[in-house]
């Protein structure tokens, strides 16, 4: 989380305009949800492109592409949420914590992290309960069960739950540490 309490807004320096930094590609910077999202994004792009070509070039639309693209987009949204939770860049309201003392602000963010874990765990539990009920329902254009889609959503929710628990443990450690007072 970056706000005025933690950011350095003392003005610009020459380093702010140095565009020749050596940023090397490192595979360790990318986690499983990044790679799954990358693959699914390009599968979605190929699906939409094949729909476009078949409809407007050959005047013979492929029926399966619309439904598949819709489901791929849903799965991509859930995988993107995993990345947002890992980076702690999901949407939140940061109005009142700016005026709160630091200790109370840490407590508020810890409680929000606990709420996130409980909420995502309940979503995963309900998704797990829905999967067997949807086993008999098939997709309209493909002979696949809708439960496959919910299985991917459950996997995404489990990744989100894992990342939220990681954040909760980190935030708990920050809550327990007391800042050093300057003499």
N, C-alpha and C positions, 0 to 999 in steps of 0.2 A: 504494500500500500504506500503510495506516495502522495503526500499532501504538503501543505506549507510548513508543517512541523518537521518533516524529514527531508525536504528538498533544499537544494542550495541555490537560492535565487539572488546571489550577490551581484549579478550582472553577467555580461558575456566576456569571454576571454578569447585569445587566439586559438585555443584548443577547440572551441566550439565550431570553428570554421575549418578545421583540419580534416579534409576529406580523404587523405591518403593513409588512413589507418590500415594496418595489416589485419584484416578480419579473415581468418582461415576457417574453412569448413571443418567442423568437428562432429563426427557421428554421435558422440556422447551427449551433445546438446539436444538431441532429438529422442523422444521417448516413443513407446509403442503406439500411443494414441496419435502422435504426429504422423507416423508411417501409415497407419491404417487410414487416417484422414486423407493423406496424400494419394494413396491408392484408390480409395473410394471416390475422391474428387475427379480423378482422371477417368475412372469407369463411368461416372455420371456424365462427364464431358463427351465421352465416346457414345454413350446412350443417346444423349440429346442430339449430337451431331448425326448419328445414324437416323434418328427420327426426322431431322431436318432434310437430309439428303433423300430419304425414301419418300417423304411427303411432297417436297417441292421440286425435286429433280426428276424422280421417277413416277410421280403421281400415284404411288401405291404405298400408303402409310403402313408402317409396322405397328400392329396393335399392342404388342407387349411393351413397347418403349415408353409410352406415357405412364403406365402404372409402375413400371420398374424405375423410371426416373423419379417419380414421386416418392417411392419407398427409399431409394438411394439418398434423396435429399433429406428425408427424415433421419436416416441413420447418420448422415454427415452432420446434421445439426446436433445430435447427441454426442458424436465424437468431438465436435468442436467445443461442446460444453466441457468435456473432459480437459481439453487444452486450456480453456478459460479458468477452470478451477485450479489446475496445476500452476498456472501463472498468476493466480489471484487477480484476474482481470475481468471478472464477471461484474455485472452491474450491481451497485449498491448505493445507498443514500449516505452521503458523507456530510451531512449538514451540522448536526449537533456536536459531533465529537470534536470539532475544531475549538469549541468553547469549553470543553470539559478538561479537567486536569488530566495529566498523562496517565496516572494510575487508573482512574475511572474509565478513560478511553480504552486502555488495554483490557479492562474487564468487559466493557461493552463488546469489543471485537472478539474476545474469547467466547462470550455468550452467543454471538452471531455464528461463530465457527461451530459451536455445539449444536445450534439450531440447524445449520447446514448439514451436519452429519446425520442428525435425526431425520430430517426431511428426505435426504437422499436415500437413507436406509429404508424408510417407509415406502418410497417410490420403488426401490428395488424389490422389496417384499411383495408389493401388490403386483408388480410386473411378473414376478416369479409365480404368483398365484394365477395370473391370467393365461400364461403360456399353455398349460394343458387344456384349458377350456377352448382355446382357439385352434387346437390341433385339427379339428374336423373341418375348419373353414379354409377354403383354397383361394388363391388369388384369382382374379377374373380372367386374366390372360395367360397365366403360366400355371402349370400343375404343381405349384408349391404351396405349402401351408402358410397362413399368415403368422403362425407361431415362429417362423424363421425370422421375420422382422422383429418380433418381440424378443426373440433370443438375442439379437444384435443389440437391441435397446437395453436389455438386461446386462449384457456384457459392458456396455458403455456406462450404465449406472453403477456397476461394480467398480469400474476404473475410477469413476467420479468419487465413489465412497472411499476408495483407497487413498486418492489424492486429498480428499477432505480430511481424512484421519491424519495423514501426514501433516497437513497444515495445522490441524488442531493440536497435535503434539508439539509442533514448533511454536505455536502461539502460547501454549501452556508454559513452555520453557521461558519464553519472553516475559510472561506474566509473573513467573516466580523470581526472575532476576530483578534486582533493584539497581537503579542507575547509580553510578558513582557520583557523589557530590564533589563539586570543585571547591578546593580550599581557598 
